[in-house]
């Protein structure tokens, strides 16, 4: 387990925890939306996914596991493009950008 892996997965875990714990604040202050139940639930589900992925990719996770994690992040990115088309471009840009960064990082693991 490299220092770079630890840093990326630590950031991912923190990002996921923040989405779970502070969903209302993120929706209202960052995404400039009302804290409706669908937005809160969606953000918490994504946070749980990031947290689970961080745990799975920490330790002795090999190259294949990181590549699979990168594929999950790529699918997440594509889903954000769909969300943007449905009328939430700010939400899609922020979360999709983070997912795209994770996808690139994970796909480049050796």
C-alpha positions in Angstrom: 0.0 0.0 0.0 1.6 3.2 -1.1 1.4 6.7 0.4 -0.4 7.9 -2.7 -3.1 5.2 -2.3 -3.5 6.1 1.4 -4.0 9.8 0.5 -6.5 9.2 -2.3 -8.5 6.7 -0.3 -8.4 8.9 2.9 -9.7 11.8 0.8 -12.4 9.6 -0.7 -13.4 8.4 2.8 -13.6 11.9 4.1 -15.6 13.1 1.1 -18.0 10.2 1.5 -18.4 10.9 5.3 -19.0 14.6 4.5 -21.7 13.7 2.1 -23.4 11.4 4.6 -23.1 13.7 7.7 -23.6 17.1 6.1 -26.0 16.4 3.2 -28.3 19.3 4.1 -25.4 21.8 4.3 -24.0 20.6 1.0 -27.3 20.8 -0.8 -28.1 24.3 0.4 -24.7 26.0 0.5 -22.7 24.3 -2.2 -25.3 23.2 -4.6 -27.7 26.2 -4.0 -30.8 24.0 -3.7 -33.4 23.3 -1.2 -32.7 20.4 1.2 -35.4 18.2 -0.3 -35.5 14.5 0.7 -34.5 13.2 -2.7 -31.3 15.4 -2.8 -30.4 14.4 0.7 -31.0 10.7 0.1 -29.0 10.8 -3.2 -26.1 12.5 -1.6 -26.0 10.1 1.3 -26.1 7.1 -1.0 -23.2 8.5 -3.0 -21.4 9.2 0.2 -21.9 5.7 1.4 -20.6 4.4 -1.9 -17.4 6.5 -1.7 -16.9 5.4 1.9 -17.3 1.7 1.0 -15.0 2.1 -2.0 -12.4 3.7 0.1 -12.5 0.9 2.6 -12.4 -1.7 -0.2 -9.4 -0.1 -1.9 -7.3 0.4 1.3 -4.9 -2.3 2.4 -3.9 -5.1 0.0 -6.2 -4.0 -2.9 -4.5 -4.9 -6.1 -4.4 -3.3 -9.5 -7.6 -5.1 -10.6 -9.5 -3.8 -7.6 -8.4 -0.2 -8.3 -9.3 -0.5 -12.0 -12.7 -1.8 -11.1 -13.1 1.1 -8.7 -12.1 3.4 -11.5 -14.8 1.8 -13.7 -17.4 2.5 -10.9 -16.2 6.1 -10.8 -16.5 6.4 -14.6 -20.1 5.1 -14.5 -20.8 7.7 -11.7 -19.4 10.4 -14.0 -21.6 9.3 -16.9 -24.6 9.4 -14.6 -23.8 13.0 -13.7 -23.9 13.9 -17.4 -27.4 12.4 -17.5 -28.3 14.5 -14.4 -27.0 17.6 -16.1 -29.2 16.9 -19.2 -32.2 16.6 -16.8 -31.6 20.1 -15.5 -29.1 20.0 -12.6 -25.9 21.2 -14.2 -24.3 22.6 -11.0 -24.8 19.4 -9.1 -23.6 17.3 -12.0 -20.5 19.5 -12.6 -19.3 19.3 -9.0 -20.0 15.6 -8.2 -19.2 14.5 -11.7 -15.9 16.3 -11.6 -14.9 14.6 -8.4 -16.0 11.2 -9.8 -14.0 11.8 -13.0 -10.9 12.7 -11.0 -11.2 9.5 -9.0 -11.8 7.5 -12.2 -8.6 8.8 -13.7 -6.6 8.3 -10.6 -7.9 4.7 -10.0 -7.4 3.7 -13.7 -3.7 4.8 -13.5 -2.9 2.6 -10.5 -0.1 0.1 -11.0 
